[in-house]
Amino acid sequence: MLADGAGNPAIEHLRSLAAKYGGPVLQIGVATGLFALPLVRDGHEVVGIDLSESMLGAVRGRMTTEPADVQQRLTLETGDMRTLDLGRRFPLVTMPGNVFLYNLTQRDQLATLRAMRRHLTDDGVLVIDIFTPDLRLLAAGSGSVQSHRFRTPEGADYVAEQTVLVEPLTQREKLRMTHRRIGPDGVLGPALFTEMTMRYVYPAEMLLLLKVAKLRLYELVGNYATGQRKSAYDGPQVVVATRGE
Ligand SMILES: C[S@@+](CC[C@H](N)C(=O)[O-])C[C@H]1O[C@@H](n2cnc3c(N)ncnc32)[C@H](O)[C@@H]1O
């Protein structure tokens, strides 16, 4: 399922970083290509990595409708964010769309940061975009149910329902999702079930993780447009970092 990226401020923020730092861009956890496509359309070379062959297949399918030069600028490879070693370095290494939260242990988080670091040029920057844990949700405990509708770029309508199960001690959030396609007559199709587990990262924790991985925080963006944060828990947690301690 491909969510529509039109007007997404996270995408605009990534585009502005790519314009500033230039390519080639390494994108780890390329998923459906939502964040990679705007960059290749802008003229940047992008190397997109994902653990999932089916995700990479979705991006390849999506690319077939793009002009030949745009297609040529995107290279896709299977890889694990924790062990990735392409033997080359990039001025911009990106991990958008909460992919960092798929590291379920501190060991994996550090392995991922070190993998990102080894792909950075000496003056390159990395950017990790994750949500800031919602402490109100934590306080409310498990079991909250959210429901929303969305349309894919191909024009298919879906209704998604998700149940959030929170484990405060392990900082894990299990999402149980059900997607149903909405037919032209409003009749719902069969339910497709998916489940995923993420580990929350708190802002102060991220600062320590960066330090241990020998990365220096350059900017902690809490508002895509202004870059400012009102407090540590305001807005997304967009970490821009460089090599260094
Ligand atoms: C929920 S998706 C991100 C979706 C993104 N927001 C989007 O719309 O394009 C998470 C992605 O991270 C990938 N992923 C999870 N663990 C990974 C790992 N260890 N290494 C590389 N990719 C991984 C998954 O295969 C999936 O494509």
The ligand as a MOL file (V3000), in Angstrom:
LIG
                    3D

  0  0  0     0  0            999 V3000
M  V30 BEGIN CTAB
M  V30 COUNTS 27 29 0 0 0
M  V30 BEGIN ATOM
M  V30 1 C 7.0390 1.2580 7.9140 0
M  V30 2 S 8.2780 1.2370 6.7110 0 CHG=1
M  V30 3 C 8.6490 2.9150 6.5600 0
M  V30 4 C 7.6020 3.4900 5.6880 0
M  V30 5 C 7.8980 4.8830 5.2120 0
M  V30 6 N 7.3690 5.7780 6.1920 0
M  V30 7 C 7.2710 5.0890 3.8710 0
M  V30 8 O 6.0810 5.3690 3.8000 0
M  V30 9 O 7.9770 4.9440 2.8620 0 CHG=-1
M  V30 10 C 9.7030 0.5930 7.4800 0
M  V30 11 C 10.6910 0.0860 6.4770 0
M  V30 12 O 11.8910 -0.2510 7.1700 0
M  V30 13 C 12.3770 -1.4580 6.6140 0
M  V30 14 N 13.2500 -2.0980 7.5830 0
M  V30 15 C 12.9010 -2.6480 8.7780 0
M  V30 16 N 13.9750 -3.1700 9.3900 0
M  V30 17 C 15.0330 -2.9260 8.5630 0
M  V30 18 C 16.4280 -3.2280 8.6390 0
M  V30 19 N 16.9460 -3.8970 9.6820 0
M  V30 20 N 17.2230 -2.8240 7.6310 0
M  V30 21 C 16.7120 -2.1680 6.5550 0
M  V30 22 N 15.4010 -1.8700 6.4240 0
M  V30 23 C 14.5720 -2.2500 7.4110 0
M  V30 24 C 11.1200 -2.2440 6.3160 0
M  V30 25 O 11.3540 -3.2890 5.3880 0
M  V30 26 C 10.2060 -1.1660 5.7590 0
M  V30 27 O 10.3730 -1.0100 4.3770 0
M  V30 END ATOM
M  V30 BEGIN BOND
M  V30 1 1 1 2
M  V30 2 1 2 3
M  V30 3 1 2 10
M  V30 4 1 3 4
M  V30 5 1 4 5
M  V30 6 1 5 6
M  V30 7 1 5 7
M  V30 8 2 7 8
M  V30 9 1 7 9
M  V30 10 1 10 11
M  V30 11 1 11 12
M  V30 12 1 11 26
M  V30 13 1 12 13
M  V30 14 1 13 14
M  V30 15 1 13 24
M  V30 16 1 14 15
M  V30 17 1 14 23
M  V30 18 2 15 16
M  V30 19 1 16 17
M  V30 20 1 17 18
M  V30 21 2 17 23
M  V30 22 1 18 19
M  V30 23 2 18 20
M  V30 24 1 20 21
M  V30 25 2 21 22
M  V30 26 1 22 23
M  V30 27 1 24 25
M  V30 28 1 24 26
M  V30 29 1 26 27
M  V30 END BOND
M  V30 END CTAB
M  END
